Amino acid sequence: MQGIKAIKALVVFMGLLLVTGLAVLGWGLSNTAGKVGKPRPQVTVAGAEFATVNVPVPAGARVEQVLVAGERVVLRLTGGGAERLLVLDPADGKVAGSFVLVPEAPAGR
């Protein structure tokens, strides 16, 4: 008898966990569903206007990928020599820095 009571208690407990989990899932979905269609607020820099900025790119290179990392824009350039990452500061329209990816020599045996 003791074993059956323990199994019944375990089944009730697991049922409560299941119902609670479904309730939390439903609550989370209902909270995020209201935010899906809303536009994000526009971010503007006070007093700054959009202008054309010339970014130096090596001859023969092409932009392979563009990423936003915090307050910087990173361009991955391939071709025209070694692959490089060009870091731009959109606030002032200047190149903040670059990383040239140089292949490492194989380790000697």
Stockholm file with secondary structure:
# STOCKHOLM 1.0

chainA/1-109         MQGIKAIKALVVFMGLLLVTGLAVLGWGLSNTAGKVGKPRPQVTVAGAEFATVNVPVPAGARVEQVLVAGERVVLRLTGGGAERLLVLDPADGKVAGSFVLVPEAPAGR
#=GR chainA/1-109 SS CHHHHHHHHHHHHHHHHHHHHHHHHHHHHHHHHHHHSSCCCCCCCTTCCCCCCCCCCCTTCEEEEEEEETTEEEEEEESSSSEEEEEEETTTTEEEEEEEECCCCCCCC
#=GC SS_cons         CHHHHHHHHHHHHHHHHHHHHHHHHHHHHHHHHHHHSSCCCCCCCTTCCCCCCCCCCCTTCEEEEEEEETTEEEEEEESSSSEEEEEEETTTTEEEEEEEECCCCCCCC
//
